[in-house]
């Protein structure tokens, strides 16, 4: 029987990533790109797809195991009529081939293997469990894994002791206050006092709403960046009257081809023009904080709003792509992010970032620098405003822009010139199509 070991593919710089879900079982038929398992790093969840069509013969890992590139996770039978291997110790098939002894030896060594793999990891995020024979539905188990709740410690109030979603929420509400009072917040920094816990129920009705796992995983990264980077924000406005008319013409044609041309594509091109003129903004501080690492490539992260929180996929080689190509890529990448189909390469390697709230509103904000980058551009909703042309006021569509930057690398004068360059490029669409 042609069995193929399916291994963890290249997942970027991540190692010892916990498995939070196994999406197949022995006997399942899978097609190319069907998800086999789901991994979750400190930035995002990602599926490991099947590279071949076949039938699942054996699962080699368990929920909670931590894996890296090259580790085998599934045995796949790629023959058209082959059957999955018999379960360990079941029936005469195992006895004939002697597989029962091998399977038993493997089962005995599996806990030790998991321990050795987990020992390599810092253990900053505890692996979710499979909860054994706990009486709960798959959806409740998924919620518990997402929220790091041990279902074996939750008392079920449903029919015949079944654990419900409300039971999980109640458990979190009961356990959150003692953890806060004890200073158990893992994001707490040394020397920074924790905000005292309060019992808000004394003042009125309350409800505890658990944060999504994505927000809880990205929160410490934002906290670290805010504490380590001396943030300053500079604001300016760009006249996009002509650009918006041009964008609408392009978008009308793009709709028939199932993609959209948004302002973000133009912000990407304008940012590259400014990054080329002011290369210090396209850099990172060296580890010794005594030099700059100048990057001669232009990969720009774009914040995407998803049901679970913001994800920042990276658009690569923006300087080599036109507005239409960038628009098509943005449409495809945004759809993948919202569907949760995130790969490590999607979110790595940015030199600069853009966060646009234009579709929602606002007049300005202070985006947090995504360290080790040294700057991030924020955009909000454009408004028609009167602008003096030297002889009369004219109605112009003005776009507010906000540049947050690391003041150790970028000073106020450089920030103002950099942002003005972006505004000038947006005001003259010819600069963006060269």
N, C-alpha and C positions, 0 to 999 in steps of 0.2 A: 504494500500500500504506500503510495508516494506521499509521505508526510513531510511537511515543510515547517520549520521553526520560524514563526513570525516574531521579529525582534523590534524593540523600540527604535524608531528612526532617529535621525539627527534632530534634537530638540534644542539646538542652540547651546548656550552656555549653562543650561540648567543640568543639575545632577541630583540624584536621590529625590526624585519628585514623587509624592505620594499618589497612589491609585485611589480615586474616590468612587469609581463605579466600574463594574464589569458588565458590558452590554450584550454579551453573548453567553451561551452555555453549550456544553458538548452536544453535538447533533444538529446545531443550527447551521443552516445554509447561509453563506455570506457572499456578497458580490464585491467587486473591486470598489474601494473607498467606503464600504460600510464600516461604521465605528466598532472597534473591538473593546477598547477600554477608554476610560477618561482619566487624564492626569490633571493635577492642579498645582501650579507653581505659585510663587508669591505675587504673581502679576495677573494670571488668568488661568482658566480651565481650557484643556485642549484634548481632542479625541485622537487616538491612534487608529488610523484606518487600515483596512485589509488591503494589502498590495496585490492579492490574487483572489480569484473566485474559488470557492471550495466549501468544505464542510468542517466545522470545528470538531477536532478529535479530542483535544485535551486543553484545559486551562492551566497554565503553569504558574500563575500568580494569584494573589488574593487581595481583596480590598484592604487598604492600609499598608501594603508593601510599598517600598520606595525603590524606584527603578531609574536607570540611566540609559543612555544610548547603547545599543548592542545587546541588552538583556532580553532573552526570549520570554515571550508572554503567552503565546498560543501555539499549539500544534495544529496545522491546517492540512486536511486531506484534500489534495487537489485533483484526485481522480473523479470521474463523473459518476461512478456507481458505488464508490467505497462507503463503508459504514463506519461510524465513530467507534473508537475503542470502548470496550466494556468498562464500566466503572470498577474502581479498585475493589478486589475481593468479591466480585459478583459473578457467580456461575462458573461453568466449566471452561469458558473461553480464556479466562485469566489463568486457570490452572494448566491448560495445555501449553501455553506459551511461556509460562513461568513469570508472567507479568505481575502477578499478585505480590510476589516477594519484592520485585523491583519497586512497585508502587508503594508498598509498605515502607521500604527503606527511604524512598523519596519523601513520603509523608512524615516520617520520623525526623528527617533532616530539615524539613521545610521551616519549622520554627527557628532552628539555629541559623539557617540561611537568612531569614528575615531579620533576626537580631543583628547579624553581622552587617547586613546592608544598612539597617537603620542606625547602627553605631557610627557610620561614616558621616551622618548628617547632624547638623547642629540641633535639630529638633525644635526649631522655633515655632513650628506649627504642628500640633499633634495630629497623627494620621487618623482619619475617620474610621470607625469600625463597621463590621457587618451585623452586629447585634444578635448573632446566633438565632435562637428560637423565640425572640421577643415577639409578642402578638401585636403586630402593627402592619398597616398597609404599605405597599412600595412607596407611595407618595410621602407618607409620614417618615419612612426610613430615609428618603432622599432629603427631606427638610432637616432631619436630625444630623445627617452627615454635613450638610451645608452650614449648619449652625454649631457644629462640634458638640452636640448633645449626646451623652451616653444614654441610650434608651433603656439600658438595664437598670438605670437609677430612676426612671420615670414611672409613676404609678398610673395605670390606665383607668379611665372612668367610663369607657365605652362598654358596649355589650360584651359580656364575659371577660371583662378586664382588658379589652382592646385599647391600645394607646391611640389617642386622637391628636389632631393638630393643636387643639386647645390645651391638651395635657402638656405638650411640648412647650407652648408659650407660657403656661403657668409655671412650669419647672424653671424656665429661664428667669421669669419674674421673681421667683423665690430665691434663686441663687445669685442674682446679679448684685443685690445690695451688700451681702457679706463680702463678696469678692472685691467690690469697690472699697468697702471700709477697711479691708485688710491690705489695700494697696496692691492688689493682684494684677493690675493693668500691665500687661507685658510691654506696652508701648511707653511706660513711664521712664523718663530719662533721669539719670543720677543727678541729684542736686536740685531738681525741679519738683516742688511740692505738688501732690495730687489734689485735685478739687475734692473737697469733702462730700461724701455721699449724703443724700437727703431722702427722707420718706415723704415723697410728694403726695401720697394718698391721704395725708393728714389735712390737706387743703382742698381736696376735691377728687372727683373720679379720675382715674388714670388708666392707660392701656400700655402695655409693653409690646412694642413692635420690633422684632429682631431685625438687625441689619443683614443685608445680603452678604454672602461669603466674599464676594468680589470687593465690596466696600470695606469689609474688615481686613482684607489682605492688602489693599492699596492704601488704607489709612496710615499705617506705620511708615510707608514710603513718603507720603506727603508730610507727615509729622517730622520725619528726619530731614527732609529738604527744607522745611520751614525753619527748623532749629539751627541748621548748619549754614544756610545761605542768607546773607544780609540782603533782603529783598528791598528793591525800590521800584516804583511804577511810574512810567512817563506816559502821558496821554496826548493825542493829536487827532485831527480829523482829515479825512481824504474826500475830495470831490469825486464821486463815482457816477455823476450824471451820465456822461457819455458811455462809460463802461457798462452801466446797467442796461442801457438800450442795446448795446452790442451783445451782452449776455443773454438777454431775452430772445434775440434773434437766433443765437446758437441753441438755446434751450428748446425753442419751438421745433427745431429740426431733430434735436437729440431725443425728444420724447417718443418719436416714432421708431427710434432704434433702442428703446428700453433703457435709456440712461438719462441723467439730468446734468445740466451745466449749472453749477452753483457758484456763488461768489468765492467759495473756498479755493477753487482751482486758480482763480486770479490772485488770491492771497498767497498761494504757494509760489507762483511765478514772481510776484512782487518781492516776497521774502528772499528768494534766491538772488535777485538783482541787488538787494541791500547787503546780503551776506557776502557776496563777491566784492563789493566795494569796501565793506568793513569786516575783514576776516576775523578780527578778534571776537566777534559775536558768534562765529562758527567754530568755537573752540571749547576746551575744557581745561580746568586747572590740573597741572601735574600733581601727582601724589604728594610731593614735597611742598606744594603751594608756592614754589619759587619760579615757576615757568608756565607757559601756556602750550597746550597741545593743539596746534592749528589743524583743522580737518579740511582736506582738499576735495571733499565730496559733499553732496547736499541731499541728505536724507531727512525728511521733515515729518514729525509726528503730528497727527490730526486727531483731536479728541472727538470720540463718537459716543453719543448718548445711547445706552442700551437699557433694557428693563432692569438689569442688575447693577447699573452704575456706569461710570465713564470708563471707556477703554481707549488707549491711544495707539492705533496702528501706525506703522511707519511707511510713508510713501518714499521709495528709493529713487535716487538719481533724478530729482525733480528738474535739474538744469538741462537734462537731455530730453525732456518730454514737453509736448505742447499742451495747450489748454484742453483740447478735446480728449487727448489720451489720458490726461490727469483726471478729467471728469469721469471717463469710463472706469478708470481704476478706483476712484473714490466711491462710485456707485457700487461696484462689486465688493470692495473691502468693507464698506459700511454694512452691507447686507450680511456678510459673513460674521461681522462682529455682533450684530443684533441677534443672529441665529446661534451665537455661542461657538462658532467654528473658528476658534483662534489657535494659531500655531505660534511657537516661540519666535520664529523669524518675523512674524507680523508685528511684534512689539519691541524689537531690538534694533539698535544701531542709529537712533535719531541724533541729529546734530542741533536741531532747533524744533520748537513745537508751536502749534496754532490751536487755539481754543475759540470757537466761534459760537456765540449765543444769538446770532442774528435772527434765526428762525423763531426765537422765543421773545426777545426784547431786551430792555435794559439800556442804560446810558453810559455805563462804564463799570469795570471791576478790576480786581487785582489777581490775575492768575498766578499760581505757584510755580516757580521755576522747577522744571523736571530735571534735577541734578542727576548726572554730572554735566548736563547742558548748562549754559550760562544765561539763557534768555528764553522767553515765551511770549508770543503775540496773542492778544485777546481782541476779539471783535464783537460788537453788539449791533443792534438794529439801526440801519441808516434812516435818516429823517430829512425831509425837505426843510431847508433853512434859507433865509435871505443872505446873499453874499454880495459884497460891494465889488463891482468890476472897474471902478475908477470914475464912472459917471453915473451909475444907477445901481440899485439893488436888483439882483437877479435870483430867481428860485433855483437852488442847487440841491442835489441829493448828497448829503454829507454822511460819511461813515465814521463813527467814533472808533478809534483804535487805542489799545492799552498795551504797552510793552513793560513786562516785569523783567528785571535783570539782576544778576549777581554783582553787587557793587564792588566786589574785590577785583572783578575783571572789567566791567563796563562802568564808566563814570557817566555823570549826567549829560555832559556835552556829547559824548559818543552815542548815548541812547537817543538824544534828541535828533542828531543827524541821521542815525539809522532809521528811526521811525519816519522822519521827514522824507527820506529816500523812498520808503514804502508808499507813503502818501502820494508822492510825485509820480511814481510808477503806475499807481492805480488811476491817477487823474489823466494819464496819457496812455491809452490802451496800446498805442504803437510800441511802447517800451516793453510790453509783455509778450509780443509776438515776434520779436527779433530772433 
